[in-house]
Amino acid sequence: MSILVLILVVAAALAFEFINGFHDTANSIATTVYTKALPVAGAIGLAACMNFLGAFISEGVAQTISKGLVSVALDDYVILAALLGAITWNLFTWWKGIPSSSSHALIGGLLGAAIAYTAGLNGIMWDGVLKKVVIPMFTSPFIGFFMAFFLMKLIYKLFASVNRRKAGRIFLRLQIFSAAAVAFAHGTNDAQKTMGIITLALFTSGVLADAGHIPLWVKLICATTMALGTSVGGWRIMRTMGHGVTKLDSVRGFAAETSSAIVIQIMTALHAPISTTHAITTSVMGVGSARRLSAVKWSKAKEIVMTWVITPPSSMLLGALFVYVIRFFLGA
């Protein structure tokens, strides 16, 4: 039975990775598509390749997931419950076209499942949750917003004397590189979370002796699965990201993408599993605000932020619920 559950965990983890790929594709290519810097197919292909390459850079975020959040040994069915909770929430927000956080859905599902499994709070490493999840969850969006705001102001100043059409052509080309940077950063952070979950399952089942070591084959299948998911594309969310928050052109698209890529890489270096969705969305808000505050559709921004707030507790509840559902079917 344990081998079967382990297989189901790996399958569910790869399903989550695939969904994460198409759910978060909009993060790196929506602005590029809507400013016509790249055609849709080219933008998706670029994002898929850069996601794949980014997934092989470092293991810090994966190690945070595999050994930095839960202090007790979990049965594999608990990890399966966490994944099912995260997948359910991701599909719901994708269907609604709301750019929620796949990262926080996964972490919330894991914490909720662990709490249900232990029937208490002692199995959670709250210090790790605070430093690696909660603090970055609030700081990274603010950093993205203000970095994009000031970068946009700087660009306005530096290109004040440049013909607007000429500046647009320049940044249309530069946006290809900024989109690639976001996709690469997304791979370095998001793909590692699923690597961490699979490694945790392998460790708890006794296949691996060290939860801190990510096997090469795990990296490979996670990177490939995310790239395949990215190639499918997330059109519902892309509409929201492309013009639902603020009106974008190539200049603002470049500033938003560059800022979010920097934020994601900083947090990856700190081994913090942040939301790439938060980073790019608040960067888009930042460049819109640099133009004027009224340029941002704050009603849509409020809807997005509310989804961010309810994602962790909602996925925690779903993770806990799936623990009891799986226990029922296993007769435990």
Residue pairs with C-beta under 8 A, 6 or more apart in sequence:
1 330
2 76
2 205
3 205
5 75
5 76
5 77
5 80
6 76
6 201
6 202
6 205
6 207
8 76
8 80
9 76
9 79
9 80
9 83
9 197
9 198
9 201
10 198
10 201
12 80
12 83
12 84
12 87
13 83
13 194
13 197
13 198
13 201
13 222
14 194
14 221
14 222
14 225
15 83
15 87
16 83
16 86
16 87
16 90
16 102
16 106
16 194
16 197
17 191
17 194
17 222
17 225
17 226
17 229
18 225
18 226
18 228
18 229
18 232
19 87
19 90
19 91
19 94
19 102
19 229
20 90
20 102
20 190
20 194
20 226
20 229
21 48
21 51
21 225
21 226
21 227
21 228
21 229
21 230
21 231
21 232
22 94
22 229
22 230
22 232
22 233
22 234
23 90
23 93
23 94
23 102
23 229
23 234
23 237
24 102
24 186
24 190
24 230
24 234
24 237
24 276
24 277
25 44
25 47
25 229
25 230
25 232
25 233
25 234
25 237
25 238
26 99
26 234
26 237
26 238
26 240
26 241
26 242
27 99
27 182
27 186
27 241
27 260
27 276
27 277
27 279
27 280
28 47
28 50
28 51
28 179
28 182
28 183
28 186
28 257
28 280
29 38
29 43
29 44
29 46
29 47
29 179
29 183
29 238
30 237
30 238
30 241
30 242
31 175
31 179
31 241
31 242
31 248
31 252
31 253
31 256
31 257
31 284
32 38
32 43
32 175
32 176
32 179
32 253
32 257
33 39
33 40
33 43
33 238
33 242
34 242
34 243
34 248
34 253
35 172
35 175
35 248
35 249
35 250
35 253
36 172
37 43
37 172
37 173
37 175
37 176
37 179
37 250
37 253
38 46
38 175
38 176
38 179
40 233
43 179
44 230
44 231
44 233
45 231
46 176
46 179
46 180
46 183
47 179
47 183
47 186
47 230
48 183
48 227
48 228
48 230
48 231
49 183
49 227
50 180
50 181
50 183
50 184
50 186
50 187
51 183
51 184
51 186
51 187
51 191
51 223
51 226
51 227
51 230
52 187
52 223
52 224
52 226
52 227
53 184
53 187
54 183
54 184
54 185
54 186
54 187
54 188
54 191
55 187
55 188
55 191
55 192
55 195
55 219
55 222
55 223
55 226
56 219
56 223
57 187
57 188
57 268
58 188
58 192
58 268
58 269
59 192
59 195
59 214
60 192
60 268
60 269
60 270
60 271
61 188
61 189
61 192
61 193
61 196
61 268
61 271
61 272
61 273
62 192
62 193
62 195
62 196
62 199
62 214
63 196
63 211
63 212
63 214
63 271
64 128
64 132
64 196
64 271
64 272
64 273
65 106
65 107
65 110
65 192
65 193
65 195
65 196
65 197
65 200
65 273
66 196
66 197
66 199
66 200
66 203
66 211
66 212
66 214
67 200
67 203
67 211
67 212
68 125
68 128
68 132
68 271
69 107
69 110
69 111
69 124
69 125
69 128
69 129
69 132
69 133
70 110
70 111
70 114
70 123
70 124
70 125
70 200
71 122
71 123
71 124
71 125
72 114
72 117
72 118
72 122
72 123
73 204
74 113
74 114
74 117
74 200
74 204
75 117
75 204
76 201
76 204
76 205
77 323
77 326
77 327
77 330
78 113
78 114
78 116
78 117
78 323
79 110
79 113
79 197
79 200
79 201
79 204
80 322
80 326
81 109
81 113
81 116
81 319
81 320
81 321
81 322
81 323
81 325
81 326
82 106
82 109
82 110
82 112
82 113
82 114
82 197
82 319
82 322
83 106
83 109
83 197
84 109
84 318
84 319
84 322
85 105
85 108
85 109
85 112
85 113
85 315
85 316
85 317
85 318
85 319
85 320
85 321
85 322
86 102
86 105
86 106
86 108
86 109
86 315
86 318
86 319
88 318
89 100
89 105
89 108
89 109
89 311
89 314
89 315
89 318
90 100
90 102
90 105
93 99
93 100
93 307
93 311
94 234
94 236
94 237
95 236
96 236
97 236
97 237
97 239
97 240
98 237
98 240
98 303
98 304
98 307
99 237
99 240
99 241
99 277
99 281
99 304
99 307
100 277
100 307
100 308
100 311
101 275
101 277
101 278
101 308
101 311
102 190
102 193
102 275
102 277
103 189
103 190
103 193
103 273
103 274
103 275
103 276
103 277
104 133
104 137
104 275
104 308
104 311
104 312
104 315
105 311
105 312
105 315
106 193
106 194
106 197
106 315
107 133
107 193
107 273
107 312
107 315
108 311
108 312
108 313
108 314
108 315
108 316
108 319
109 315
109 316
109 318
109 319
109 322
110 197
110 319
111 124
111 129
111 312
111 316
111 319
112 315
112 316
112 317
112 318
112 319
112 320
112 323
113 319
113 320
113 322
113 323
114 123
114 124
115 121
115 123
115 124
115 316
115 320
116 319
116 320
116 321
116 323
116 324
117 123
117 323
132 271
132 272
132 273
133 272
133 273
136 267
136 270
136 272
136 273
136 274
137 274
137 275
137 278
137 312
140 263
140 264
140 267
140 272
140 274
140 275
140 278
140 279
141 278
141 279
141 281
141 282
141 308
142 282
143 263
143 266
144 259
144 260
144 263
144 278
144 279
144 280
144 281
144 282
144 283
144 286
145 282
145 283
145 285
145 286
145 289
146 286
147 259
147 262
147 263
147 283
147 286
148 255
148 256
148 259
148 260
148 282
148 283
148 284
148 285
148 286
148 287
148 290
149 286
149 287
149 289
149 290
150 290
151 255
151 258
151 259
151 287
152 251
152 252
152 255
152 286
152 287
152 290
152 291
153 290
155 251
155 254
155 255
156 290
159 167
159 251
162 170
167 251
168 249
168 250
168 251
169 250
171 249
171 250
171 251
171 253
171 254
172 250
174 250
174 254
175 250
175 253
175 254
175 257
178 253
178 254
178 257
178 258
178 261
179 257
181 257
181 258
181 261
182 257
182 260
182 261
182 264
182 276
182 280
183 230
184 261
185 260
185 261
185 264
185 265
185 268
185 276
186 264
186 276
187 223
187 226
188 264
188 265
188 268
189 264
189 267
189 268
189 273
189 274
189 276
190 226
190 276
191 222
191 223
191 226
192 214
192 222
192 268
192 273
193 273
194 222
194 225
194 226
195 214
195 218
195 219
195 222
196 214
196 273
198 218
198 222
199 208
199 211
199 213
199 214
199 215
199 218
200 211
202 208
202 215
202 218
203 209
203 210
203 211
208 215
240 300
240 304
241 280
241 281
241 284
242 248
244 297
244 300
245 281
245 284
245 285
245 288
245 296
245 297
245 300
245 301
245 304
246 252
246 284
246 285
246 287
246 288
246 291
246 295
246 296
246 297
247 288
247 295
248 256
248 284
248 287
252 284
252 287
252 288
252 291
255 283
255 286
255 287
255 290
256 280
256 283
256 284
256 286
256 287
257 280
257 283
259 283
259 286
259 287
260 276
260 279
260 280
260 283
263 274
263 279
263 283
264 274
264 276
264 279
267 274
275 308
278 308
281 301
281 304
285 296
285 301
288 295
288 296
289 295
289 296
